[in-house]
Amino acid sequence: MKLLDFFKRPRTAPVARERLQILLAHERAVSGKSDLIAILQEEIMAVIAKHFPVDSEGIKVKMERGEVVSTLEVEVEIPTPMCPSFPLPAKAAPAEPPCAAEAAEAGS
Amino acid sequence: MAKVLVVTSGKGGVGKTTSTAALGAALATAGKNVVLVDFDVGLRNLDLVMGAERRVVYDLINVVQDDAKLAQALIRDKRVPTLSLLPASQTRDKDALTDEGVARVIAELKEKFDWVICDSPAGIERGATLAMRHADVAIVVTNPEVSSVRDSDRIIGLLDSKTEKAEKGERVEKHLLITRFDAARAGRGEMLNVEDVLEILSIPLLGIIPESFEVLRASNLGSPITLNNPVSAPARAYFDAAKRLNGEALDMTIPSDRKGLFGKLFGRRAA
């Protein structure tokens, strides 16, 4: 039996190849994505900073990949005293000062 | 027109220094003026593999910091007169290498030589990125093994983003050199085969260096494999790779050491 096992040693290279293909597909996507997100975060911050005093931690950029549509989520935190009052859409009754956090969503 | 070539891999121990020495000597014996530059500051080994460890007086850092002239630091090979070595420093750390200093030394070397071959340290830190910084051509040394292939993929990404050429919107010419390849094991499905590695990394193949005890024998003696035993299988593979670097189109073969019946029966044990 042992002799037979020796002659029928399983081929391990195809497993290596498959594991690498899956891993690298993932790693390449991640490294490409994080670069783009970092650039977006920097550029968005530059635009916001023209109008509000914000720091780099106040801006969160997130991308979620969906099958058909992916979403890019940008969340900007601004200290309330710095926040100018915006006219709100008529529907929403302004129960509290119109400023807590701004959230913008864009499909990509 | 001088070419700057970086030999890199990400992973350590895959054969960067062995390949630098072997290819440099092969190009030099073909009549090219070649300089090998060791970028592995603190862990230099190219001097040892080249058999020049007792001739090091000044090193790359001395030249970068203007403590020595380039001509004082270059070591001319005793076997091949067109081959020189610029050793790394063994005592300093790599922070002593400045971007401007390295750029100046590389520019000066390009005036004197046809090929400036930079032996990169392992890893993806400053030493490795400095070694690839000014490259026109890159050789990615890969073993047919999962961790080496993964690290090579990472290095290819860096070659496409962190080099001077990449920043100018140009491309570093990249070549794959598969080392320590065992055709028999690959044939039995025990080792990634050449097609697998090529498909995963998708850069052109420069050569396949077969696993051989001749490589260790050469490094024991401080002689590049292409000088120590030019007819051995790995040396022939390196000579072919060097010819391809010079633009020759050769059929891709995996040289093997011919064994007689005695060698076939007992060769394995000896290896």
Contacts between the chains, C-beta under 8 A, distances in Angstrom:
chain1	res1	chain2	res2	distance
A	9	B	188	7.6
A	9	B	190	7.4
A	11	B	188	7.2
A	11	B	189	2.9
A	11	B	190	7.0
A	12	B	189	7.0
A	12	B	190	6.0
A	13	B	186	7.0
A	13	B	189	4.8
A	13	B	190	6.2
A	13	B	191	5.7
A	13	B	192	5.2
A	13	B	193	6.6
A	13	B	196	6.9
A	14	B	189	6.7
A	16	B	145	7.8
A	16	B	146	5.1
A	16	B	192	5.5
A	16	B	196	7.8
A	17	B	192	6.1
A	17	B	196	4.6
A	17	B	200	7.2
A	19	B	146	6.6
A	20	B	146	5.7
A	20	B	149	5.6
A	20	B	150	6.5
A	20	B	200	5.5
A	21	B	200	6.3
A	23	B	150	6.6
A	24	B	150	6.7
A	24	B	153	5.3
A	24	B	200	6.4
A	27	B	150	7.7
A	27	B	153	7.2
A	27	B	154	7.7
A	28	B	153	7.5
A	28	B	157	7.6
A	31	B	157	6.4
